[in-house]
Amino acid sequence: MTPPLAPAGWSRWLVPPAALSVHLSIGQAYAWSVFKPPLESALGLSGTASALPFQLGIVMLGLSAAFGGTLVERKGPRWAMTVALCCFSSGFLLAALGAVTEQYWLIVFGYGFVGGIGLGIGYISPVSTLIKWFPDRPGMATGIAIMGFGGGALIASPWSAQMLDSFGAGSKGIALAFLVHGLVYAVFMALGVLLVRVPPPGYRQGGDGGARPAPGVKPAAGALISTAQVSARSAVRTPQFWCLWVVLCMNVTAGIGILEKAAPMITDFFAETDTPVSVSAAAGFVALLSAANMAGRIGWSSTSDLIGRKNMYRVYLGVGAVMYLLISLFGDSSKPLFVLCALVILSFYGGGFATIPAYLKDLFGTYQVGAIHGRLLTAWSTAGVLGPLIVNRVADSQEAVGRSGSGLYGLSFTIMIGLLVIGFVANELVRPVHPRHHVPAPREAADEHVPSEEHRAA
């Protein structure tokens, strides 16, 4: 499971495709809303109940990333990608068994618990390696990989809808769709396992992007860019970590609330108008959201390399609140406005994920950035419960009192605006890390001939 060191001249641009093969696969999670209506019909579930596999998957993503982050740093990306492959594919196979036997708890356990572990380990598996390969452009590098997670539904959504059309939307058709997903993703993720490489000790990128041993690369100076290093244990004791935790949690909650219920949401919004949305059009809307999610991850994270992470999050949170306000006030009267605002929100949602590793690198250095990132993803776990719970519970309660259409979502959108404002304030409180939390830089930064702790462990 130890990934080989890249030889001299090996191009760092081969690492992002390895990361993409994993992230495009586990990004299927964002297409879960395509399975919600068939599951509700076949198994008699409520909207809240049908969201449980997705919610548990996001919870396990954050928990497995938090508890496995240090292990991933020590074992390396190939080990992490292999564990992700086994868990994610096994989760689909268990979910297929649950669907064919109509045991919903098995779908929740398989897709949510087992598959969620694969989500978490797979999500963080390439992050630390990418940052080490691209010290000059960390936002762009993590954006390329994490773009795959956002873009996974762009493939999975129409693919899943087509399979349900072909196999049927009953329990057996759902089971076959889960089975195909599990087998195909196992093969695709294996490509990343075989391709991934780690940089040699003391790596410095050459002009052509090839591996070149040299003393460590120092990032450009800046108000929130530190050349010091902070361990994962020390990082969680800083106010900066918890400010970023709140920032990520609020941004994710606001985005995931739309994403998890995207297909039924757009159908409800325009059900009582002269231009209702068909099932196929709703699936297409999910695909559009995935495209915005994906584009935001590479576009906004690359922009953060130019304008800074703090300014970028000001845009995510401030403009995001305005987009929610526009949907709440005018969304049901204009389909283009609804779609446009939702696309902007999802681009910010994706961009927030892709920018956060670089933000952490700026504040805490590269020493244990993968482990710190894993711990921060517990914010995603919290948001994975809050977002769908707010939207689904409010919608169910509004339906119970006789409301319909866009009236199902007005209160939940107001709540999202408030959460984004809280995140905006938390971002304003971020300051450079106090020197008392700094530790000596990794050995390779001081001596190019001494292998790092990660390489010795490997």
N, C-alpha and C positions, 0 to 999 in steps of 0.2 A: 504493500500500500504506500510505500515511500516514493514520492514523485522524484524522478531524476533531476539533477541540477541541469539547467540549460547550458549547453556548450557555448564557447566563445562565438559570437556572431549570430547566435540564435535570435530570431526576431521576437520582440515582446508583443508584436501584434498578433501572434498566434495564441496568446493567453485569453483575450476577450472571446474568441469563438468557443473555447473550452468552457468558459463561464456561461456563455449564451446557451449552450446545449442543455445545461442544467436549469438555468433560469427560465428559458422558454417552456420547459416541461412543467416545472412546479408552478409556473404562472397560470396553469389551467385553473387554479383555485378561483381566479377572478371570473371564470365563466360558470360558477356554480348556479347563478340565478337562472340559467337555461334549464337546469334540472328541477328547480323549485316547483313550477306548475305541474309537471308530470308526476312528481312524487306526491304532491298534495292530492292530486286526483286519484292516483293508483293506491295510495295508502291512507287516504282520509286525514291528511295532516293540515294543521293551521299554518299560516305564514310564518309565525314565530317558531313553530316546531321544525318546519322544513329548512330553517336557517341554522339549526343546531350543528350539522356537520361542518359547515363553513366556519361558524363561530368557534367551535372546538379546535378546528384546524389552525385558526389564527392564534388561539390561546397557546396551543402546543408549539406553534412556530416560535413565539416569543420565549416560552419557557425552555424549549430545547436549545434555542440560540443562546440564552442566558447561561444555562448550566453547561452547555457544550462548547461555549466560546473558547475557553482556555484549552480544552482538549483539542479543538480544531487547530488552534495555534501550534500546539505541540505535535500533533500527528500529521499535520499538513493537509493540503487541499485534496489530494487523491483519496486519502482515507475518508475525508468528509463527503466527497462526491459519491463514493461507493455506498456509504451508510445512507445517504439521501436516496440513492437509486433503489436500494432494497426496501426502505420504509415506504417511500412514495408509491412504488409499484405494488407492494404488498397491500397497502391501504386500498387501492382500487380493486384488487382481487377480493379482499374481504367485503368491500362494499357491494361487489357483484353478487357474492354469496348471500349477503343480507337482502338484496333486492329480489333475487329469484325465490328466496324462501319467505319474503315479506316480513323479515325481522328488522325493523327499522333501527333498533339499538345496534345491530351489527354494522349498518351503514354508518352510523354515528361513530362507532368505535373504529371501524376500518379507515374511512375517509378522514374523520376528524382527529382521532388520537394517533393511530399508527402513521397515517399519511401526514399528519401535522408535524410529527417529529422529522419526517423527511423534508418537509417545507423549511423548518428552522435550520437544520444542519446544511441543507442544500443552499439556502439563501446566503448564509455567511461563509460558505466554503471558499469562494474565490476572492472575497473582499480584501483581506489582508495582503494576499499575493498580488492583486492588481495594484494596490497602493504602493507596494514595494517595486513593482515593475514600472509604474508611472509616477514617480515622485514629483515630476514637474507639472503634471496635469491630473491630480487625483480626482477632481470633480468629473472630468470627462471620462476617465477610466472606469470609475465605479458606475457612472451613468450608462456606459455601453453595456455592462453586464446586467445591471439592475433593470435596464430597459427591457431585457428579455423577460423578466418576471411580469412587468406590466403588459408586454406584448403577447404573453402566452394565451390570453383569452382571445386575441385577434385571430388565432388559429383555432383554438379549442371551441369557441362559441359557435361558429357556423358548422364546424366539424361535428360537434355534439348534436346540434339541431338536425343535421342531415342524418346522423345515425338514428336518432329518435324517430325521424320520418320513415326511415328504411326498416328499422327493427320493430317499431311500434312504441307508443308512449306508456304501455303497461309495465308491470313489474319485470317481466322477462326481457322486454326491449331495453329497459333501463339497465338491467344486469349485463346484457350483451355490450352495451355502450361502455359501461365501467370496465368490463373485461378487455375490450379493445384498447381503451386508454392505458390500462396498466401494462399491457404487453408492448405497445408501441413506444411509450415513454421510457421503458426500461432500455430498449435498444438505443434510443436517441441520447439518453443520459450517459450511456456507456462511452459515447464518443468523447465527452468531456473528461471522463476518467482516464482515457488513453492519451489525450492530447496535453493535459495540463503539465506545466513545468514551473519550478521555482527559480528565482534569480540566484546567481552565484554569490558568495560572500563579497561584500564591498561593491556590489553591482552599481554601475552608473551607465545610464543610457547613452549610446553612441548617436551620432547624427542620423544614422539610418535606423535607429531603434533597436540595434543589435545589442547583445549582452557584452559588457565591457567591464572587467574588474578595475576598480579604482576606489579611492576613499569615498566615504558616504556622500550622498547628495543632500545639500541643505536647501530647504524651501525658501522662497522669497520672503523677505521680512514684511511684517504688517501688524496692525494693531491687535488682531486676534490670531495671528499666525506665529506659533512658537517653535523654536528649534529645540526646546527642552523635551524631555520624555516623562510620562506619567504612567505608572503601572495601573492595571485594571482595578486592583484592590484600593489604591489611593483615589482613582478617578471617581468611584461611586461615593466617596466621602466629600466631594466638592460640590458647591452650589451650582457650578456650571453644568455638571452632569444632570442634575435634577431639573434645571431650567430647560435643558434640551429634551429631557424626558417629557416634560409637560408640552413643549413645542411639538414634538413628534406625535404625542398622543392626541392632541387637539386637532392637528392637521389630518391625521389618519382617520379619526372618528368622523370628521366632516366629509371626507372623501368616500370612506367605506360605507357610509350610510346610504349613499346613492348607488354605489357599485353593487352592493349585495342584493339590492331590490330593483335593479335597473329595469329589467324587462317588465315586471308587473307595474312598476311606478309610471313609466311612460304610457302604458296602456290605460291605467287609471286616470291619469291627468287629462287625457283626451277622449275618454270613453263617452262622455256626454256632449261631445261636439259634433260638428258635421264631418270631421275628418278623423275618425277613430284610427288607432294604430293596430295593425294586424300582428299576429304572433311572429311571422317571419320578419316584419319590420322591427318589432321589439328586439328580436335576436340581432338584427343588423345594428340597432342602437347600442347594444352591448358591445358589439365589435368596434363601433366607432369610439366608444368610451375607452376600450382597450388600446386603440390606436393613439388617442390623446394621452392616456396613461403612459404609453411607451414613448411617445415623442417628448413628453414632458421630462422624462427621466434623462434622456440624453441632451435635450435642448436646454432646459433650465439648469441642470447640473453643470453643463459646460459654461453657461453664462455666469454661474457662481464663481468660476475660476477668474473671471474678469471683474465682477463687481463686488465680490466677497460674499461669504455665506450668510452673514447677518442681514445684509441688504436683500438677499434673495428670499430669505424667510419673511421679511417684511412684506414682500410681494405676495408670497404664498398665502399668508394669513390675512393681510389687509384686503387685498383684491378678492380673495376667496370669500370673505364675509359679504362683500358687495355683490358678488355673483349669486350667493344664496338669497340675498335680499331681493334681487331682481326676479329670480324664479318664484319666490314667495308672493311677490306683488303682481307680476305680469305673466308668469310662465304658462298658465292655462289659456291665455288669450293669444299666444303666439308660439307655434311649434318651433320655428327657427330660433327664437330667443331661448326657449327651454333647452333645446339641443346645444346651442352655442355656450350658454352658461354652464351646463353640465360638463361639456368638453373642457372648458377652462378649469373648472374645479378639479376634474380628474387629471388634467395636466399638472396642476399644482400638487395634487396628491402624489402622483408618481415622482415629480421633481423633488418633493420633500424626502422621499425614500432615498433617492440617488444622491442627494446633496449631503445627507446626514453623516455618511462615513468620512467625507472630506472635512466637514465641520469638526468632527471628533479628532481627525488627524491634525487640524489646525490648532486645536486647543490642547490636546494631550500627546501629540507626537505619534510616531509609527510603532513604538516599542511593543505595545499590546493592543493596538487599535482594533484588531479583530475581536478580541475578548471583550473590550469595552463596548464595541458595536453590538455584540451578542447580548450583553446585559441591558443595553438601551432598548433593545427590541421587546422587552417586557412591556414597554409603552404600546407596542403594536398589539400585544395580547390583550391589554386592557381595552384598547380601541376596537379590537375585533369583537368584543362583547358589547361595548357601549353603542357603537354605530348601528349595527343591525337591531340591537335591542330597542334603542330609541325609536328608530323608524318603524319597525314592525309592531312594537307594543302600542305606539301612538296610533298607527293605522288601524290596528285591531280594535282599540278602544273607541276611535272615532266612528268606525263602521258599526260598532255595537249601539251607538246612539243615533244611528240613522244617516250619518254623513257619507258622502261618496265623492268620487272624482278627486280633484285637487284638494278638497277639504280634508282628505285623509292625512295630508302631509304638512299643512300649514304650521302646526305647533312644533313638529319635529324640526322643521327648517329654522324656526326662530331659536330653538335650542342650539342648533349648529352654529348660528351666527354668534351666539354668546360664547360658545366654546372656542371659536376662532379668535375672538377678542382676547380671551384668557391666554391663548397661545401667543398672540402678538405681544402682550405685556411680558410674558416669560422670556421671549426672545430679546426684548429690550434690556432685560436684566443680566444678560450674558456679558461677562468680563473676562480678561485673561486669567489663567489659573495662577494662584499664588505660588511663588517659588518653593514654599515649604513642601509642596506635593511633588516636586521634581525628583527624578532619580537619574543616575548616570545613563548616558545613551548606550544602546546595545553595543557589544564588543566590535561588531563589524564596522561600526561608524568610526571607531578609533583605530582599529587594526585590520586591514583588509585581508590579512593572512590567517586570522583566527576565526574559525567558523562560528556562526551565531548559535545561540542556545537552541533555536528551532532546528538547525541543521544537525547539531550534535544529537538531539533527541531522535531525529529521523534516522 
